[in-house]
């Protein structure tokens, strides 16, 4: 009768552990390669309050609707004008800038708390 090798189970366990460790390392490295989403930072309230408002005029505006709520602007409705020239409903852009300091259309960056 042929004698069975005693170290075969040890080799299998070592190889299994090595494979698992390599997989864990590759998994962790994949997170390092991905870009992390930036944390949302609200715009400074003083800058939001200083934004200009105007009455909506369809003939002189590129936008027909608010890109925050998707509702159409009404003629002569008060809208807020961002420094990048995009317009929004006053309440919509106010709430938006409480969460993040960028324009919803072009990502123009508003100042934040100093």
C-alpha positions, -999 to 999 in steps of 0.1 A, spaced: 0 0 0 12 34 -8 16 60 20 -4 92 16 15 125 17 9 142 51 17 178 40 -9 180 11 -36 195 34 -11 221 47 -3 231 12 -39 235 3 -46 257 34 -16 279 28 -26 283 -9 -62 291 1 -50 318 26 -26 333 1 -54 335 -25 -78 352 0 -52 377 11 -44 386 -25 -81 391 -32 -85 413 -1 -55 433 -11 -68 438 -47 -102 447 -34 -87 474 -11 -65 488 -38 -95 491 -61 -110 516 -36 -78 536 -36 -80 540 -74 -116 553 -75 -124 589 -71 -142 597 -39 -173 620 -43 -166 653 -28 -186 662 3 -213 687 -4 -205 721 10 -232 748 11 -227 782 -4 -221 811 21 -255 826 30 -243 862 25 -234 854 -11 -268 836 -17 -286 866 -3 -266 890 -26 -277 871 -57 -297 893 -81 -333 887 -89 -352 898 -120 -385 892 -137 -385 863 -162 -387 874 -198 -391 845 -223 -377 865 -252 -345 874 -234 -338 841 -216 -322 810 -228 -339 788 -202 -376 780 -203 -377 760 -171 -360 758 -137 -334 729 -138 -340 723 -101 -377 716 -101 -383 713 -139 -412 736 -138 -416 762 -166 -410 798 -157 -440 822 -159 -438 855 -177 -428 883 -152 -421 857 -125 -393 867 -101 -362 845 -107 -327 844 -92 -298 851 -115 -266 832 -107 -231 848 -115 -228 823 -144 -260 838 -158 -283 808 -153 -317 815 -138 -338 795 -113 -369 799 -92 -359 819 -61 -369 791 -36 -354 763 -57 -319 778 -60 -320 789 -24 -326 754 -12 -301 740 -37 -273 764 -24 -281 754 12 -268 719 2 -241 726 -23 -221 757 -36 -223 749 -73 -247 759 -101 -270 730 -110 -264 737 -147 -227 744 -151 -211 737 -117 -200 773 -113 -186 774 -77 -201 799 -53 -180 810 -22 -185 789 9 -182 797 46 -148 812 54 
